[in-house]
Structures are given as structure tokens and as C-alpha cells.
Amino acid sequence: MASEATILDVDGPHGVRRVRLSSPSRVVWPRAGLTKLDLARYLIEVAPFFLRANGGRPVSLERFGGTVEGDSFFSKNPPRGAPDYVRSEPVTYPSGRSHPQVVLDEPAAAVWAVQMNTIVFHPWASRAEQPDLPDELRIDLDPQPGTTFTDVVAAALALRTVLREAGLESFVKTSGNRGLHVFAAVEPVHEFLTVRRAVIAAARELERRMPEQVTTAWWKEERGARIFVDYNQANRDRTMAGAYSPRALPHAPVSCPVTWDELTGVDPAAFTVATVLERLRSTGDPWEQLHAAPGRIDGLLEWWERDVAAGLGELSFPPDFPKMPGEPPRVQPSRARKGDGAQAE
């Protein structure tokens, strides 16, 4: 017996495309009662805003075999049989290996990704035409145990001031969970490692101003009840959920752009697949002007050089990265203190 399916007519820049959606009634978010068809319709309606933020970039697709309560995997390369309107472009990973990665250019491509059981979209900070040169400086404010969303908001507002002092205007969105993501459009003239150093410089400046509330400590045992500024999200092939991307949590939240003025009153749980469309209709897209006037990271790089001269250098890289020049030893501080023979695994 043929599986249940429906055909969606998806309008776009090249006219209407007919996209087959199998198992449209399959429940994706059991607690919210939202189905695969609900997700596809959401992405069709939100497409102008979703693609402005995430389109034209290499994107990793977080795909689920069943509901959000089940297992997932990341799909980077275009699956066999992808339609011709799903573009791919070669990118280079930290290992030095190069491979094509999916790029979404139109609403039908996003609906195709839903057909492939994608729930979360993770775009690169660079565009497909210049994948080695980020055009977004991204900072992930990650709340640790013992902190609240109010604490994250305070850190974000202070970070906005720090970035302004460095010559960058920033934009903010909810992560779709407990954190916040702060973005600034930058001219695509520096490679990922240089942009990462700019992020570290901003993070260290924020940490100086809020030492009891913010930390750059890579090891969890050193963070305490502070907001972690995850500078490693600025690395090549490190991504976060894109603007207007759904998240794989029970209430079907969305990573939602907000204005700085409304941030202090925001309830991140209120932004869901079922509610964000009405918000966009009534308030518009707070990120519409994100790339209107890209800035430069020269000021932050001057701060980086200042900190290096003061004895501060590289911070730890993720464990799956090659060993990087100037990087601290990859060993937990508590293990290192046990004896001179402690080695990183």
C-alpha cells in the first residue's frame, strides 16, 4: 500500500513548485500536537524572513526519524535524489576536508528539507559564495545552572554596549531554549579564526565588566553560576539554530529575533511554530536591517592585540578540532592539578 502523502504548491522566485510531502499527519511535536504538515506550512509562511536570515548559506540539517523526543542526526551533504532547486556548494571543514553542503535558496527547498525530516536548521556564518569569510559575527550567551533568563538578558544588553564601543551594531534573538544569540553584520574580509579572535576580545571585555555574571571559561567546572560566552560558536563549521528555525523541544519553540527595546519583557517560550507567524504579521521582522550596514571588526582585533600584549592569548578549541597554535592544554583543570603527569585524552 502506498504511504500517505500530499502535494504542496510552493510559490517562489521561479514560480510554483510542487513538493511531495510523505506522512503529513505524522506528529512531530507530541505535546504541542503539531505534525509534519504543520511544520511544512509554517516554513512556507515564514519563508521570506527565514530565507533572508538563512538562505544562501551552507546549512546543516538536523533530521529526526520520528518525533522531537527521538534520536536525530546532522546532514550536511545533499542527500541522493535531492531536487535540482536544492543547491550545494563546496566548503572546507576544520579537518581540511572539502565537501559540498546544502544551500537553501527558495521556499520549496525549505519544504524539501521538511520532507527529509529536518526540524532544526543550522546556517553557517558565511555565505555560500565566500564560505571562508564570515559576514556575521555571532555570540552565543549560554546560561549555566543557577542562572536565569533575566541574567542572560542583562549580559546581552551589556554586550550590545561593548560591541557599539567597538564600532558594531548588533541584533538579538532567542535561542529557542534558555539562551540568547547576539549577531552583528560584518564585512566578509576575515577568515573564521580571525573573527573568532574578535569574538573572544568582546567576550573578555564583557567578562571584565560583569565578572560575577559572565565567564569565558571553557571547562564547565570553572564556570559557576554565570553566563558562558561560547566563543567557539565562531569557529568554522560551528553553527547555531538559525533565525525562525524551529527547535526540537516539546513545546515547538522557534529561535526568534526580537528588538532590543522589547528584550527585557520577552518570554522565550512564547515564540513557537504556532505563534510566530502572527507575531510577524503584527510587528514585522526585527532583523530586516541586519545586513543593511555591515561593520568592521578592526576595533575588536585591536582589543585582541591589547590582551595578547597583556599575556592573554588563545582559548581552548573544541575537542574535535586539530591542535591549534598557542592553544592551552586540552586537559580539565582539576585533572591537571592531580599531578604533572596528567594528560589530555
C-alpha positions as CSV (number, residue, x, y, z in Angstrom):
1,M,0.0,0.0,0.0
2,A,1.3,3.4,-0.9
3,S,2.2,5.6,2.1
4,E,0.1,8.6,2.9
5,A,1.3,11.7,1.1
6,T,0.2,15.2,0.0
7,I,1.4,17.6,-2.7
8,L,2.1,21.2,-1.6
9,D,2.2,24.0,-4.2
10,V,5.0,26.2,-3.0
11,D,5.4,29.7,-4.6
12,G,8.8,31.1,-5.0
13,P,11.1,33.2,-7.2
14,H,10.9,30.7,-10.1
15,G,7.1,30.2,-9.9
16,V,5.2,27.4,-8.2
17,R,6.9,24.2,-7.4
18,R,5.0,21.0,-6.4
19,V,6.7,19.4,-3.4
20,R,5.6,15.9,-2.3
21,L,5.3,15.5,1.5
22,S,5.0,12.0,2.7
23,S,3.4,11.1,6.1
24,P,2.0,14.7,6.5
25,S,-0.1,13.7,9.6
26,R,2.9,12.2,11.4
27,V,3.1,14.0,14.7
28,V,6.5,15.8,15.2
29,W,5.9,17.6,18.5
30,P,3.6,15.2,20.5
31,R,3.0,17.7,23.4
32,A,2.2,20.5,21.1
33,G,0.2,18.3,18.7
34,L,2.0,19.6,15.6
35,T,2.5,17.5,12.6
36,K,5.0,17.3,9.7
37,L,2.4,19.2,7.6
38,D,2.1,21.9,10.2
39,L,5.9,22.3,10.0
40,A,5.9,22.5,6.2
41,R,3.1,25.1,6.3
42,Y,5.0,27.1,8.9
43,L,8.1,27.3,6.7
44,I,6.1,28.2,3.6
45,E,4.5,31.2,5.5
46,V,7.7,32.2,7.3
47,A,9.9,31.8,4.2
48,P,10.6,35.5,3.4
49,F,12.0,36.0,6.8
50,F,13.6,32.6,7.2
51,L,15.4,32.8,3.9
52,R,16.6,36.4,4.5
53,A,18.3,35.1,7.6
54,N,19.4,31.6,6.5
55,G,19.2,31.4,2.7
56,G,22.3,31.5,0.5
57,R,24.4,29.9,3.3
58,P,25.8,26.4,3.8
59,V,23.4,24.8,6.2
60,S,23.4,21.7,8.3
61,L,20.1,20.0,8.6
62,E,19.2,18.4,12.0
63,R,16.9,15.5,11.0
64,F,14.7,13.3,13.1
65,G,13.5,9.8,12.3
66,G,10.4,10.3,14.4
67,T,9.3,12.9,16.9
68,V,11.5,15.5,18.6
69,E,11.6,13.1,21.6
70,G,13.6,10.6,19.5
71,D,17.1,10.5,18.0
72,S,18.5,12.9,15.5
73,F,21.5,13.3,13.2
74,F,23.1,16.1,11.2
75,S,23.0,16.1,7.5
76,K,25.4,18.4,5.7
77,N,25.9,16.9,2.3
78,P,23.0,16.9,-0.2
79,P,21.2,13.5,0.0
80,R,21.0,11.4,-3.1
81,G,18.0,12.4,-5.2
82,A,17.7,16.0,-4.0
83,P,15.8,18.1,-6.5
84,D,17.7,20.4,-8.8
85,Y,16.4,23.5,-6.9
86,V,18.3,22.4,-3.8
87,R,21.8,23.9,-4.4
88,S,25.0,22.7,-2.9
89,E,28.4,24.4,-2.6
90,P,31.8,23.1,-1.5
91,V,33.0,24.1,1.9
92,T,36.2,23.3,3.9
93,Y,35.9,21.7,7.3
94,P,38.4,22.1,10.2
95,S,40.0,18.8,9.2
96,G,40.9,20.3,5.9
97,R,38.5,18.1,4.0
98,S,36.2,19.7,1.5
99,H,32.7,18.6,0.5
100,P,29.5,20.0,-0.9
101,Q,27.0,21.3,1.6
102,V,23.3,22.1,1.2
103,V,22.3,25.7,0.5
104,L,18.6,26.8,0.6
105,D,17.6,29.5,-1.9
106,E,13.8,29.3,-2.1
107,P,10.8,28.2,-0.1
108,A,10.4,24.9,-1.9
109,A,14.0,23.9,-0.8
110,A,13.0,24.5,2.9
111,V,9.8,22.4,2.4
112,W,12.0,19.7,0.8
113,A,14.1,19.7,3.9
114,V,11.0,19.1,6.0
115,Q,10.2,16.2,3.7
116,M,13.7,14.9,4.7
117,N,12.5,15.1,8.3
118,T,14.5,18.3,9.1
119,I,13.4,20.2,12.2
120,V,16.3,22.4,13.1
121,F,18.3,24.5,10.5
122,H,21.9,25.4,11.3
123,P,23.3,28.0,8.9
124,W,27.0,29.0,8.6
125,A,28.1,32.5,9.4
126,S,29.4,32.9,5.9
127,R,27.6,32.9,2.5
128,A,28.0,30.1,0.0
129,E,29.9,32.2,-2.5
130,Q,32.5,33.1,0.1
131,P,32.4,30.2,2.6
132,D,35.8,31.0,4.2
133,L,34.8,34.6,5.0
134,P,32.1,35.1,7.6
135,D,29.8,38.1,7.1
136,E,28.2,37.7,10.6
137,L,29.9,37.9,14.0
138,R,27.8,35.7,16.3
139,I,28.0,35.4,20.0
140,D,26.1,32.7,21.9
141,L,25.2,33.6,25.5
142,D,24.7,30.2,27.2
143,P,23.0,30.2,30.7
144,Q,24.6,27.8,33.2
145,P,22.9,26.0,36.1
146,G,21.9,28.6,38.7
147,T,21.3,31.4,36.2
148,T,18.0,32.7,34.8
149,F,16.8,34.2,31.6
150,T,16.9,37.6,33.3
151,D,20.7,37.1,33.8
152,V,21.1,36.3,30.1
153,V,19.2,39.5,29.2
154,A,21.5,41.6,31.4
155,A,24.5,40.1,29.7
156,A,23.1,40.7,26.3
157,L,22.4,44.3,27.0
158,A,25.9,44.9,28.3
159,L,27.3,43.1,25.3
160,R,25.4,45.4,23.0
161,T,27.2,48.3,24.6
162,V,30.6,46.5,24.3
163,L,30.0,45.9,20.6
164,R,28.9,49.5,20.0
165,E,32.1,50.8,21.6
166,A,34.0,48.6,19.1
167,G,32.0,50.1,16.2
168,L,29.4,47.3,15.6
169,E,25.6,47.5,15.8
170,S,24.1,44.2,17.0
171,F,20.9,42.3,16.8
172,V,19.5,39.7,19.2
173,K,17.3,36.6,19.0
174,T,16.2,34.0,21.4
175,S,18.0,30.7,21.0
176,G,14.7,28.8,21.2
177,N,15.7,27.5,24.6
178,R,17.1,29.4,27.6
179,G,19.8,31.5,25.9
180,L,20.3,34.4,23.6
181,H,22.2,34.9,20.3
182,V,23.7,38.3,19.5
183,F,24.7,38.9,15.9
184,A,26.5,41.8,14.1
185,A,26.8,42.0,10.3
186,V,30.5,42.4,9.3
187,E,32.3,42.9,6.0
188,P,33.4,39.5,4.8
189,V,37.2,40.2,4.7
190,H,38.5,38.0,7.5
191,E,38.7,34.2,7.9
192,F,37.0,32.3,10.7
193,L,40.0,32.2,13.1
194,T,40.3,36.0,12.9
195,V,36.6,36.5,13.6
196,R,36.8,34.1,16.5
197,R,39.5,36.2,18.0
198,A,37.3,39.3,17.6
199,V,34.5,37.4,19.5
200,I,37.0,36.4,22.2
201,A,38.0,40.0,22.6
202,A,34.4,41.1,23.0
203,A,33.7,38.2,25.4
204,R,36.7,39.1,27.6
205,E,35.7,42.8,27.7
206,L,32.2,41.7,28.8
207,E,33.7,39.4,31.4
208,R,35.8,42.3,32.8
209,R,32.6,44.4,33.2
210,M,30.5,41.6,34.7
211,P,32.9,39.2,36.4
212,E,30.3,37.8,38.7
213,Q,27.7,37.3,36.0
214,V,29.7,36.3,32.9
215,T,32.5,33.9,32.1
216,T,34.7,32.7,29.1
217,A,35.8,29.6,31.0
218,W,35.7,26.6,28.5
219,W,35.7,24.0,31.2
220,K,32.3,23.6,32.9
221,E,33.9,23.1,36.3
222,E,35.2,26.6,36.2
223,R,32.0,28.4,35.0
224,G,30.0,28.5,38.2
225,A,26.5,30.1,38.1
226,R,27.5,32.5,35.3
227,I,26.5,33.1,31.7
228,F,29.0,31.4,29.4
229,V,30.0,33.4,26.4
230,D,30.5,30.5,23.9
231,Y,33.2,31.9,21.7
232,N,33.8,28.6,20.0
233,Q,30.5,29.0,18.1
234,A,32.5,31.4,15.9
235,N,34.6,28.6,14.6
236,R,34.4,27.2,11.1
237,D,31.6,24.6,10.8
238,R,30.2,25.6,14.2
239,T,26.6,26.7,13.9
240,M,23.6,27.6,16.0
241,A,19.9,27.4,15.2
242,G,19.0,30.0,12.6
243,A,16.5,32.8,12.9
244,Y,13.0,31.5,12.7
245,S,14.2,27.9,12.8
246,P,12.1,25.5,15.0
247,R,13.8,23.8,17.8
248,A,13.4,20.1,18.9
249,L,11.8,20.8,22.3
250,P,8.4,19.7,23.5
251,H,6.5,23.0,23.1
252,A,7.8,23.6,19.5
253,P,9.8,26.8,20.2
254,V,11.4,28.9,17.5
255,S,14.6,30.8,17.6
256,C,13.0,34.2,17.3
257,P,14.5,37.7,16.5
258,V,13.4,40.4,19.0
259,T,14.1,44.1,19.3
260,W,16.4,45.4,22.0
261,D,13.6,47.5,23.3
262,E,11.4,44.5,24.0
263,L,14.1,42.2,25.3
264,T,13.6,42.8,29.0
265,G,9.9,41.7,28.7
266,V,10.5,38.7,26.5
267,D,9.2,35.2,27.3
268,P,11.2,33.0,25.0
269,A,8.7,30.1,25.5
270,A,6.0,32.3,23.8
271,F,7.7,32.1,20.4
272,T,6.6,28.8,18.8
273,V,5.7,27.3,15.5
274,A,2.1,28.1,16.3
275,T,2.6,31.7,17.3
276,V,5.5,33.3,15.4
277,L,3.6,33.9,12.2
278,E,1.0,36.1,13.9
279,R,3.8,38.0,15.6
280,L,5.5,38.6,12.2
281,R,2.2,39.8,10.7
282,S,1.7,42.3,13.5
283,T,5.2,43.5,14.3
284,G,7.4,42.7,11.2
285,D,10.9,41.3,11.2
286,P,13.2,42.8,13.8
287,W,16.2,41.6,11.7
288,E,15.1,43.2,8.5
289,Q,18.0,45.6,8.6
290,L,20.6,43.2,10.0
291,H,22.8,43.4,6.8
292,A,22.0,47.0,5.9
293,A,25.3,48.4,7.1
294,P,28.0,45.8,7.7
295,G,30.7,46.9,10.1
296,R,34.3,46.0,10.6
297,I,36.0,44.1,13.4
298,D,39.1,46.2,13.4
299,G,38.3,47.6,16.9
300,L,37.8,44.2,18.4
301,L,41.0,43.0,16.8
302,E,42.8,45.9,18.5
303,W,41.4,44.7,21.8
304,W,42.6,41.2,21.0
305,E,46.2,42.5,20.4
306,R,46.0,44.5,23.6
307,D,45.0,41.4,25.5
308,V,47.8,39.4,23.9
309,A,50.3,42.0,24.9
310,A,48.9,41.7,28.5
311,G,49.6,38.0,28.5
312,L,46.2,36.7,27.3
313,G,46.2,34.6,24.2
314,E,44.2,31.8,22.6
315,L,41.4,30.0,24.4
316,S,40.5,26.3,24.1
317,F,39.2,24.9,20.9
318,P,36.5,22.1,20.7
319,P,38.0,18.6,21.2
320,D,37.3,17.5,17.6
321,F,39.4,20.4,16.2
322,P,43.1,19.9,15.3
323,K,45.5,21.1,17.9
324,M,45.8,24.9,17.2
325,P,48.9,27.1,17.7
326,G,49.0,28.8,21.1
327,E,46.1,26.8,22.4
328,P,46.1,25.9,26.1
329,P,46.5,22.2,27.1
330,R,43.4,20.2,26.4
331,V,43.0,18.8,29.9
332,Q,40.5,19.7,32.6
333,P,42.0,22.0,35.3
334,S,41.0,19.6,38.1
335,R,42.8,16.7,36.3
336,A,45.9,18.8,35.6
337,R,46.1,19.7,39.3
338,K,46.3,16.0,40.2
339,G,49.9,15.7,39.1
340,D,52.5,16.7,36.5
341,G,51.7,13.5,34.6
342,A,48.1,14.4,33.7
343,Q,47.5,14.3,30.0
344,A,44.6,15.3,27.9
345,E,42.6,12.5,26.3
